Amino acid sequence: MTRDTTIPATSQSLPIALLRAREKVMGPIRSMLANAGVTEQQWRVLRVLMEEGPLDPTTIAERAVLLLPSLTRILQKLEEKGLVTRSKDDADRRRQVITVTQAGHALIAENISESQRHAQQLRDELGEDRFNTLLRLLGELHELEI
């Protein structure tokens, strides 16, 4: 069977290349997250809240790259685990504000060094300049108006 030359090789497919890169980055992190008792999505939500402070669900969904319906379930689980709390916004009582609890802070603190160690391994393998270029290019790709 011959390859259809009108279809680009998967090695030249941006979506496949991005998925392969994601797996390379996330593979080592998954066991850390499993040991911590959180999913990748829950970890992203906690990281966003740790970085930016209390936020409304819409902003969390945007920053953590999640769909709002998925975030609703994720927040429910995080709340059940005692890692976040919900409260009403003082200025707009219809708006919820999500805050990381002490337990959420502790979970991040207990695991962030391993996460950073994996990131440093990638930085070391690629070299500082190429690592920073990759981040810059991915940021530019995200900003494109397509």
N, C-alpha and C positions, 0 to 999 in steps of 0.2 A: 504494500500500500504506500502510495506516495503522499507526501505532505502537500496540502493545498497552499500554493504560494501566494494566494490573495489574502490569506489570514496571517497577520504578523506572528512570529514565534512568541511563545509565552514568555521567553526571556526578554522580549521587547515590549511586554505589556505592562503599562504603569500600574493598573490595579493589582495585577499579580505580584509585581515587584514590591508594591507597598504592603501587601498581605504577607509576603515572605519576610520583609523587614520587620513587620509588627511581630511575627512569630519569633524571630531571632531576639527581639528586645524583650518580649513578654514571657517567653519560655522559662527563663530562670526565675522570674518574679512569681510565677504561678504557685510554686511550692511554698514560697514565703507567705503568700496571701492565704493559701490553704491552711498553713500552720497558724496564722493569725486569726483564722475564722471569718475572713471577709472575701468577697468576690472582687474581680478587677474593677467593676463598676462602683462598688461600695468604696473601695480604696480611692478611686478618682474623686468621688464626692467628698470624702473626708479630706483629701489633699487640697481640693479647691477651697473648702471651708477653712482649713488651717491657714492657707495662704491669704485669703481675702476677708476672712471674718464672716459674721452672720450675713446670709443672703436669702433672697426669695427663691422659690423653686425654679422659676423661669430662668433666672440668671445662672443658677447652679447647672441646669440642663445645658445651657449654652457653653459654659466654661468647661464642664466635664464631658462634653460631646455625647449627650444622651438625649433620647426622645423624652418629652415631658411625661407621657403615660408610663414609660419604664421608670423614670425617676420617682414617680409616685410610689411604686412598689418598693423601690430601693430605699426610699426614705422611711417607709413603714418598717422594713426589716432593720434598718439602722436604729430606728427609734425603739423597736422591740429589744434590740441588743444593748440599749442604753448608751449608744455612741453619739446620738444627736437628740436635740429637743426641738419642738416646734412652739412658736408663740405668735401672737398677733402683733402686727406692726403698730406701734403707737400712733403714727401719723395716718395710717390707712388700715382700719380694723378688718377690711376684707382680705388684706395681704398677709400671708404667713412669712415668718422669718425662721430660718433653720440655723441652729447653732451647734457646734461641736461640744460635747460634754467632756468632763475630766477623763472619763474612760476612753473617749475617742482620742483625746490628746495623748493619753498613755499608749494606746494601740499604735498610733503613728510614731511616737517616740521610740517604742520598742522595736520597730521594724524599719525605720527610715534609713538606718545605717546600712542595712543589707541592700535596700533598694539603691542607695547611692553607690555602694560597692559595685553593683552590676552596671550602673551607668558609667562609672569610672573605667571599668573593663572595656566597655565599648569605646569610650573616649581614648583610652590607651591604644586599642587596636587600630582605630581610624587615624589617630593623631589629632591634636587639639584643633588645628586649622580645618581639617576635613570634617571633624565633628561639628564645629561651629558653622561651617558652610552648609552641611546637611540640615541643621536646624534652621538656618536662614532660608534655604531653598524651600523647605517644607512650610515655613511660615509664609513665604511668598505665594506658594501654591494655594495655601488656605485662603489668602486674601484675594485671589483672582475672582473676577466677576464673570463666571461662566454660567 
